Amino acid sequence: MTRENGLGLLLVLLLPVVGASRPGTVVRLNKEVLSYAAEAGKAPLQRALQVTVPNFLDRSGEALQPTRIQILNVHLPHLHLKLIAGFGIRLSAAANFTLKIFHVPEPLHLMLPMELLVDAPVDQCSIGTPVVSISDCFSFFDEAIVLDDRNRAAPALLVPLQKHIQAVLQSKLCLRVSNVVQSLNVHLGTLIGLSRVGPESQVRYSMINAPTITRDYISLDVNAILFLLGRPIMLPEVNTSFVLPHHVGTRGAMVTVGLSQDLFDSALLLLQKAGVLNMDITGQLKSDDNILNTSVLGQLIPEVARQFPEPMALVLKVRLGAMPTVTLHTNNATLQLQPFVEVLAPASNSAFQSLFSLNVVSEVGWGRGLAGGVGDPQGDLTSSHTLLTCSMEKVQILMDTVFERPLLDHLNALLGLGIALPHVVNLHYISPEIFVYEVRAFGCDQRGLVHLWRKAGLGEAGITSLPPSLLVHAGGLGSARPGSDPCSHPDHAMNPQLQ
């Protein structure tokens, strides 16, 4: 796969549009994916066109003579897929059929050239998945070519023989293409269904309206709902919708996936409700570089030194009550946490006693990685017995030292689990990278744009591990039979790193 045919993965902030529901995610299939699908789809289409031809009744003699016909090979020297704005996909293919005619006294070998034209509209299925159908299918044949010059058939035989073969192929080929599309729609049906996020959480994607089709891409508006213990994570209603700007995306990328601010907010709310953002940080007395103990803290807070004359390991109990927030800026993003931190020390009965607690505002920068500090502790350090007096500035330095790395490691571990992106069976995204932009749309306030895409020299990104049949389907072959319901409902990761 060339580097130009890559995956552009966009994490885009919401752009306000009044009066529409929020899809949360946009999947844009760019025209570059059609070239890849057409090349990889030749082999499965060739197999689909290999049909059975019934015997030909030869009337050239005194009696009817049945002649067996066998298609030895179907070769596609040309297969082209093109997007038709407001409609779907047009397929044009050139095929050469190699046939063996079991003629007496010697068999006859023919090559029959054919042009295949298929118009395939792309729409939304009733169950919330994309669906492909066939509106028109035509086959055009040239004159058959005798491959063995030493065995030329008489025109009296060749002309009716070719008419017989053409009539059979014209009646069967479009039906074979329809069968290919039936399989495609089954694959597309796997877009919906629950994908695992964590032990007790899932994400479900589904289309919310018909696709937008231009000469350059097919754009699918997809609704993403996160579930915790079977219950959806719901954000407050906002009269806005997610719009993926036309110009965004890596040039030459096959697929562009835009994830809205709503999806990030939902993911953070899920983590907060699940309690996985909570953590305990434990000091180690025997560690040379660990300063989370009563001896160091006692230098800042005299009450601690008087209560614990001997060094004791401390524990920070971090609990997140407020929902985390992400703010996007040019070339970076900021994740803000407001944890409640309780400082515990061992008691005489092997339990822990609370020394004091404080509210902390923690901000970490999230661009190509996460870096940053704890920020300023908010309010007084309070104990259940007395108001502790100390230098807030010195406490901030200590907290920054003991709090930052465990926090980043903890967040990296959570983000490493990832959230499944919209996908179908056997479709994989590879090697995205993160870029952040700021955009202004329609005179609204500045909004952030996080852009995951491939940069030259930093590795490929694209689609990999598609079976041959799916590659043909990705190119837009076929449809359901007229009058049938092509919809089916089979059951069926975004993990940036922080540093």
Salt bridges, closest charged atoms under 4 A:
GLU39 OE1 - LYS42 NZ 3.76
ASP119 OD1 - ARG90 NE 2.70
ASP148 OD1 - ARG150 NE 3.53
ASP149 OD1 - ARG152 NH2 3.53
ASP216 OD1 - LYS31 NZ 3.43
ASP262 OD2 - ARG22 NH1 3.14
ASP280 OD1 - ARG319 NH1 3.28
ASP409 OD1 - ARG405 NH1 3.10
GLU433 OE1 - ARG368 NH1 3.67
